[in-house]
Amino acid sequence: MNLKRLEVFLEFLCFGIIIGVIEDIVAIKAVTDAAITWRVFGIIVLIAVPFAFLGEVVVDRIDFVAILGKLFKNKELKK
């Protein structure tokens, strides 16, 4: 993996962690009466990191446009 690609990967990973933490804090405040303490924040970060990593490694590497294009092209040919 070259340096530029690693840099982009880490940027998106950090962005995914930040968005995941914000999303989880909003969900906790909206659904529960729990106070957001440093312990809760730490748990949120521990939960957000693997999902951000999986999102970056697995989901962002799939070319959904090409897959959907092939899918719809095959459906049109069958008609």
Distance bins in CASP14 RR format, pairs under 12 A and 6 or more apart:
PFRMAT RR
TARGET T0000
AUTHOR 0000-0000-0000
RMODE 2
METHOD distances of the structure
MODEL  1
1 7 0 0 0 0 0 1 0 0 0 0 0
1 8 0 0 0 0 0 1 0 0 0 0 0
1 9 1 0 0 1 0 0 0 0 0 0 0
1 10 0 0 0 0 0 1 0 0 0 0 0
1 57 0 0 0 0 0 1 0 0 0 0 0
2 8 0 0 0 0 0 1 0 0 0 0 0
2 9 0 0 0 0 0 1 0 0 0 0 0
3 9 0 0 0 0 0 1 0 0 0 0 0
3 10 0 0 0 0 0 1 0 0 0 0 0
4 10 0 0 0 0 0 1 0 0 0 0 0
4 11 0 0 0 0 0 1 0 0 0 0 0
5 11 0 0 0 0 0 1 0 0 0 0 0
5 12 0 0 0 0 0 1 0 0 0 0 0
5 56 0 0 0 0 0 1 0 0 0 0 0
5 61 0 0 0 0 0 1 0 0 0 0 0
6 12 0 0 0 0 0 1 0 0 0 0 0
6 13 0 0 0 0 0 1 0 0 0 0 0
6 56 0 0 0 0 0 1 0 0 0 0 0
7 13 0 0 0 0 0 1 0 0 0 0 0
7 14 0 0 0 0 0 1 0 0 0 0 0
8 14 0 0 0 0 0 1 0 0 0 0 0
8 15 0 0 0 0 0 1 0 0 0 0 0
8 56 0 0 0 0 1 0 0 0 0 0 0
8 60 0 0 0 0 0 1 0 0 0 0 0
9 15 0 0 0 0 0 1 0 0 0 0 0
9 16 0 0 0 0 0 1 0 0 0 0 0
9 52 0 0 0 0 0 1 0 0 0 0 0
9 53 0 0 0 0 1 0 0 0 0 0 0
9 55 0 0 0 0 0 1 0 0 0 0 0
9 56 1 0 0 1 0 0 0 0 0 0 0
9 57 0 0 0 0 1 0 0 0 0 0 0
9 60 0 0 0 0 1 0 0 0 0 0 0
9 61 0 0 0 0 0 1 0 0 0 0 0
10 16 0 0 0 0 0 1 0 0 0 0 0
10 17 0 0 0 0 0 1 0 0 0 0 0
10 52 0 0 0 0 0 1 0 0 0 0 0
10 53 0 0 0 0 0 1 0 0 0 0 0
10 56 0 0 0 0 1 0 0 0 0 0 0
11 17 0 0 0 0 0 1 0 0 0 0 0
11 18 0 0 0 0 0 1 0 0 0 0 0
11 52 0 0 0 0 0 1 0 0 0 0 0
11 56 0 0 0 0 1 0 0 0 0 0 0
11 60 0 0 0 0 0 1 0 0 0 0 0
12 18 0 0 0 0 0 1 0 0 0 0 0
12 19 0 0 0 0 0 1 0 0 0 0 0
12 52 0 0 0 0 1 0 0 0 0 0 0
12 53 0 0 0 0 0 1 0 0 0 0 0
12 55 0 0 0 0 1 0 0 0 0 0 0
12 56 1 0 1 0 0 0 0 0 0 0 0
12 57 0 0 0 0 0 1 0 0 0 0 0
12 59 0 0 0 0 0 1 0 0 0 0 0
12 60 1 0 0 1 0 0 0 0 0 0 0
12 61 0 0 0 0 0 1 0 0 0 0 0
13 19 0 0 0 0 0 1 0 0 0 0 0
13 20 0 0 0 0 0 1 0 0 0 0 0
13 48 0 0 0 0 0 1 0 0 0 0 0
13 49 0 0 0 0 1 0 0 0 0 0 0
13 50 0 0 0 0 0 1 0 0 0 0 0
13 51 0 0 0 0 0 1 0 0 0 0 0
13 52 1 0 1 0 0 0 0 0 0 0 0
13 53 1 0 0 1 0 0 0 0 0 0 0
13 54 0 0 0 0 0 1 0 0 0 0 0
13 55 0 0 0 0 1 0 0 0 0 0 0
13 56 1 0 1 0 0 0 0 0 0 0 0
13 57 0 0 0 0 1 0 0 0 0 0 0
13 60 0 0 0 0 1 0 0 0 0 0 0
14 20 0 0 0 0 0 1 0 0 0 0 0
14 21 0 0 0 0 0 1 0 0 0 0 0
14 45 0 0 0 0 0 1 0 0 0 0 0
14 48 0 0 0 0 0 1 0 0 0 0 0
14 49 0 0 0 0 0 1 0 0 0 0 0
14 52 0 0 0 0 1 0 0 0 0 0 0
14 53 0 0 0 0 0 1 0 0 0 0 0
14 56 0 0 0 0 1 0 0 0 0 0 0
15 21 0 0 0 0 0 1 0 0 0 0 0
15 22 0 0 0 0 0 1 0 0 0 0 0
15 48 0 0 0 0 0 1 0 0 0 0 0
15 52 0 0 0 0 1 0 0 0 0 0 0
15 55 0 0 0 0 0 1 0 0 0 0 0
15 56 0 0 0 0 1 0 0 0 0 0 0
15 60 0 0 0 0 0 1 0 0 0 0 0
16 22 0 0 0 0 1 0 0 0 0 0 0
16 23 0 0 0 0 1 0 0 0 0 0 0
16 24 0 0 0 0 0 1 0 0 0 0 0
16 45 0 0 0 0 0 1 0 0 0 0 0
16 48 1 0 0 1 0 0 0 0 0 0 0
16 49 0 0 0 0 1 0 0 0 0 0 0
16 50 0 0 0 0 0 1 0 0 0 0 0
16 51 0 0 0 0 1 0 0 0 0 0 0
16 52 1 0 1 0 0 0 0 0 0 0 0
16 53 0 0 0 0 1 0 0 0 0 0 0
16 54 0 0 0 0 0 1 0 0 0 0 0
16 55 1 0 0 1 0 0 0 0 0 0 0
16 56 1 0 0 1 0 0 0 0 0 0 0
16 59 0 0 0 0 0 1 0 0 0 0 0
16 60 0 0 0 0 0 1 0 0 0 0 0
17 23 0 0 0 0 0 1 0 0 0 0 0
17 24 0 0 0 0 0 1 0 0 0 0 0
17 42 0 0 0 0 0 1 0 0 0 0 0
17 44 0 0 0 0 0 1 0 0 0 0 0
17 45 1 0 0 1 0 0 0 0 0 0 0
17 46 0 0 0 0 0 1 0 0 0 0 0
17 47 0 0 0 0 0 1 0 0 0 0 0
17 48 1 0 1 0 0 0 0 0 0 0 0
17 49 1 0 1 0 0 0 0 0 0 0 0
17 50 0 0 0 0 1 0 0 0 0 0 0
17 51 0 0 0 0 1 0 0 0 0 0 0
17 52 1 0 1 0 0 0 0 0 0 0 0
17 53 0 0 0 0 1 0 0 0 0 0 0
17 54 0 0 0 0 0 1 0 0 0 0 0
17 55 0 0 0 0 0 1 0 0 0 0 0
17 56 0 0 0 0 1 0 0 0 0 0 0
18 24 0 0 0 0 0 1 0 0 0 0 0
18 25 0 0 0 0 0 1 0 0 0 0 0
18 44 0 0 0 0 0 1 0 0 0 0 0
18 45 0 0 0 0 1 0 0 0 0 0 0
18 48 0 0 0 0 1 0 0 0 0 0 0
18 49 0 0 0 0 0 1 0 0 0 0 0
18 52 0 0 0 0 1 0 0 0 0 0 0
19 25 0 0 0 0 0 1 0 0 0 0 0
19 26 0 0 0 0 0 1 0 0 0 0 0
19 44 0 0 0 0 0 1 0 0 0 0 0
19 48 0 0 0 0 1 0 0 0 0 0 0
19 51 0 0 0 0 0 1 0 0 0 0 0
19 52 1 0 0 1 0 0 0 0 0 0 0
19 55 0 0 0 0 0 1 0 0 0 0 0
19 56 0 0 0 0 0 1 0 0 0 0 0
20 26 0 0 0 0 1 0 0 0 0 0 0
20 27 0 0 0 0 1 0 0 0 0 0 0
20 28 0 0 0 0 0 1 0 0 0 0 0
20 44 0 0 0 0 1 0 0 0 0 0 0
20 45 0 0 0 0 1 0 0 0 0 0 0
20 46 0 0 0 0 0 1 0 0 0 0 0
20 47 0 0 0 0 1 0 0 0 0 0 0
20 48 1 0 1 0 0 0 0 0 0 0 0
20 49 0 0 0 0 1 0 0 0 0 0 0
20 50 0 0 0 0 0 1 0 0 0 0 0
20 51 1 0 0 1 0 0 0 0 0 0 0
20 52 1 0 0 1 0 0 0 0 0 0 0
20 53 0 0 0 0 0 1 0 0 0 0 0
20 55 0 0 0 0 0 1 0 0 0 0 0
21 27 0 0 0 0 0 1 0 0 0 0 0
21 28 0 0 0 0 0 1 0 0 0 0 0
21 36 0 0 0 0 0 1 0 0 0 0 0
21 40 0 0 0 0 0 1 0 0 0 0 0
21 41 1 0 0 1 0 0 0 0 0 0 0
21 42 0 0 0 0 1 0 0 0 0 0 0
21 43 0 0 0 0 0 1 0 0 0 0 0
21 44 1 0 1 0 0 0 0 0 0 0 0
21 45 1 0 1 0 0 0 0 0 0 0 0
21 46 0 0 0 0 0 1 0 0 0 0 0
21 47 0 0 0 0 1 0 0 0 0 0 0
21 48 1 0 1 0 0 0 0 0 0 0 0
21 49 0 0 0 0 1 0 0 0 0 0 0
21 51 0 0 0 0 0 1 0 0 0 0 0
21 52 0 0 0 0 1 0 0 0 0 0 0
22 28 0 0 0 0 0 1 0 0 0 0 0
22 29 0 0 0 0 0 1 0 0 0 0 0
22 36 0 0 0 0 0 1 0 0 0 0 0
22 41 0 0 0 0 0 1 0 0 0 0 0
22 44 0 0 0 0 1 0 0 0 0 0 0
22 45 0 0 0 0 0 1 0 0 0 0 0
22 48 0 0 0 0 1 0 0 0 0 0 0
22 52 0 0 0 0 0 1 0 0 0 0 0
23 29 0 0 0 0 0 1 0 0 0 0 0
23 30 0 0 0 0 0 1 0 0 0 0 0
23 44 0 0 0 0 1 0 0 0 0 0 0
23 47 0 0 0 0 0 1 0 0 0 0 0
23 48 0 0 0 0 1 0 0 0 0 0 0
23 51 0 0 0 0 1 0 0 0 0 0 0
23 52 0 0 0 0 0 1 0 0 0 0 0
24 30 0 0 0 0 0 1 0 0 0 0 0
24 31 0 0 0 0 0 1 0 0 0 0 0
24 32 0 0 0 0 0 1 0 0 0 0 0
24 34 0 0 0 0 0 1 0 0 0 0 0
24 36 0 0 0 0 1 0 0 0 0 0 0
24 40 0 0 0 0 1 0 0 0 0 0 0
24 41 0 0 0 0 1 0 0 0 0 0 0
24 42 0 0 0 0 0 1 0 0 0 0 0
24 43 0 0 0 0 1 0 0 0 0 0 0
24 44 1 0 1 0 0 0 0 0 0 0 0
24 45 0 0 0 0 1 0 0 0 0 0 0
24 46 0 0 0 0 0 1 0 0 0 0 0
24 47 1 0 0 1 0 0 0 0 0 0 0
24 48 1 0 0 1 0 0 0 0 0 0 0
24 49 0 0 0 0 0 1 0 0 0 0 0
24 51 0 0 0 0 1 0 0 0 0 0 0
24 52 0 0 0 0 0 1 0 0 0 0 0
25 31 0 0 0 0 0 1 0 0 0 0 0
25 32 0 0 0 0 0 1 0 0 0 0 0
25 34 0 0 0 0 0 1 0 0 0 0 0
25 35 0 0 0 0 0 1 0 0 0 0 0
25 36 1 0 0 1 0 0 0 0 0 0 0
25 37 0 0 0 0 0 1 0 0 0 0 0
25 40 0 0 0 0 1 0 0 0 0 0 0
25 41 1 0 0 1 0 0 0 0 0 0 0
25 42 0 0 0 0 0 1 0 0 0 0 0
25 43 0 0 0 0 0 1 0 0 0 0 0
25 44 1 0 0 1 0 0 0 0 0 0 0
25 45 0 0 0 0 0 1 0 0 0 0 0
25 47 0 0 0 0 0 1 0 0 0 0 0
25 48 0 0 0 0 1 0 0 0 0 0 0
26 32 0 0 0 0 0 1 0 0 0 0 0
26 36 0 0 0 0 0 1 0 0 0 0 0
26 44 0 0 0 0 0 1 0 0 0 0 0
27 34 0 0 0 0 0 1 0 0 0 0 0
27 36 0 0 0 0 0 1 0 0 0 0 0
27 40 0 0 0 0 0 1 0 0 0 0 0
27 44 0 0 0 0 1 0 0 0 0 0 0
27 47 0 0 0 0 0 1 0 0 0 0 0
27 48 0 0 0 0 0 1 0 0 0 0 0
28 34 1 0 1 0 0 0 0 0 0 0 0
28 35 0 0 0 0 1 0 0 0 0 0 0
28 36 1 0 0 1 0 0 0 0 0 0 0
28 37 0 0 0 0 0 1 0 0 0 0 0
28 40 1 0 0 1 0 0 0 0 0 0 0
28 41 0 0 0 0 1 0 0 0 0 0 0
28 43 0 0 0 0 1 0 0 0 0 0 0
28 44 1 0 0 1 0 0 0 0 0 0 0
28 47 0 0 0 0 0 1 0 0 0 0 0
29 35 0 0 0 0 1 0 0 0 0 0 0
29 36 1 0 0 1 0 0 0 0 0 0 0
29 40 0 0 0 0 0 1 0 0 0 0 0
29 44 0 0 0 0 0 1 0 0 0 0 0
32 40 0 0 0 0 1 0 0 0 0 0 0
34 40 1 0 0 1 0 0 0 0 0 0 0
34 41 0 0 0 0 0 1 0 0 0 0 0
34 43 0 0 0 0 0 1 0 0 0 0 0
34 44 0 0 0 0 0 1 0 0 0 0 0
35 41 0 0 0 0 0 1 0 0 0 0 0
36 42 0 0 0 0 0 1 0 0 0 0 0
36 43 0 0 0 0 0 1 0 0 0 0 0
36 44 0 0 0 0 1 0 0 0 0 0 0
36 45 0 0 0 0 0 1 0 0 0 0 0
37 43 0 0 0 0 1 0 0 0 0 0 0
37 44 0 0 0 0 0 1 0 0 0 0 0
38 44 0 0 0 0 0 1 0 0 0 0 0
38 45 0 0 0 0 0 1 0 0 0 0 0
39 45 0 0 0 0 0 1 0 0 0 0 0
39 46 0 0 0 0 0 1 0 0 0 0 0
40 46 0 0 0 0 0 1 0 0 0 0 0
40 47 0 0 0 0 0 1 0 0 0 0 0
41 47 0 0 0 0 0 1 0 0 0 0 0
41 48 0 0 0 0 0 1 0 0 0 0 0
42 48 0 0 0 0 1 0 0 0 0 0 0
42 49 0 0 0 0 0 1 0 0 0 0 0
43 49 0 0 0 0 0 1 0 0 0 0 0
44 51 0 0 0 0 0 1 0 0 0 0 0
44 52 0 0 0 0 0 1 0 0 0 0 0
45 51 0 0 0 0 0 1 0 0 0 0 0
45 52 0 0 0 0 0 1 0 0 0 0 0
46 52 0 0 0 0 0 1 0 0 0 0 0
46 53 0 0 0 0 0 1 0 0 0 0 0
47 53 0 0 0 0 0 1 0 0 0 0 0
47 54 0 0 0 0 0 1 0 0 0 0 0
48 54 0 0 0 0 0 1 0 0 0 0 0
48 55 0 0 0 0 0 1 0 0 0 0 0
49 55 0 0 0 0 0 1 0 0 0 0 0
49 56 0 0 0 0 0 1 0 0 0 0 0
50 56 0 0 0 0 0 1 0 0 0 0 0
50 57 0 0 0 0 0 1 0 0 0 0 0
50 58 0 0 0 0 0 1 0 0 0 0 0
51 57 0 0 0 0 0 1 0 0 0 0 0
51 58 0 0 0 0 0 1 0 0 0 0 0
51 59 0 0 0 0 0 1 0 0 0 0 0
52 58 0 0 0 0 0 1 0 0 0 0 0
52 59 0 0 0 0 0 1 0 0 0 0 0
52 60 0 0 0 0 0 1 0 0 0 0 0
53 59 0 0 0 0 0 1 0 0 0 0 0
53 60 0 0 0 0 0 1 0 0 0 0 0
54 60 0 0 0 0 1 0 0 0 0 0 0
54 61 0 0 0 0 0 1 0 0 0 0 0
55 61 0 0 0 0 1 0 0 0 0 0 0
55 62 0 0 0 0 1 0 0 0 0 0 0
56 62 0 0 0 0 0 1 0 0 0 0 0
62 68 0 0 0 0 0 1 0 0 0 0 0
63 69 0 0 0 0 1 0 0 0 0 0 0
63 70 0 0 0 0 0 1 0 0 0 0 0
64 70 0 0 0 0 0 1 0 0 0 0 0
64 71 0 0 0 0 0 1 0 0 0 0 0
65 71 0 0 0 0 0 1 0 0 0 0 0
65 72 0 0 0 0 0 1 0 0 0 0 0
66 72 0 0 0 0 0 1 0 0 0 0 0
66 73 0 0 0 0 0 1 0 0 0 0 0
67 73 0 0 0 0 0 1 0 0 0 0 0
67 74 0 0 0 0 0 1 0 0 0 0 0
68 74 0 0 0 0 0 1 0 0 0 0 0
68 75 0 0 0 0 0 1 0 0 0 0 0
69 75 0 0 0 0 1 0 0 0 0 0 0
69 76 0 0 0 0 1 0 0 0 0 0 0
69 77 0 0 0 0 0 1 0 0 0 0 0
70 76 0 0 0 0 0 1 0 0 0 0 0
70 77 0 0 0 0 0 1 0 0 0 0 0
71 77 0 0 0 0 0 1 0 0 0 0 0
71 78 0 0 0 0 0 1 0 0 0 0 0
72 78 0 0 0 0 0 1 0 0 0 0 0
72 79 0 0 0 0 0 1 0 0 0 0 0
73 79 0 0 0 0 0 1 0 0 0 0 0
END
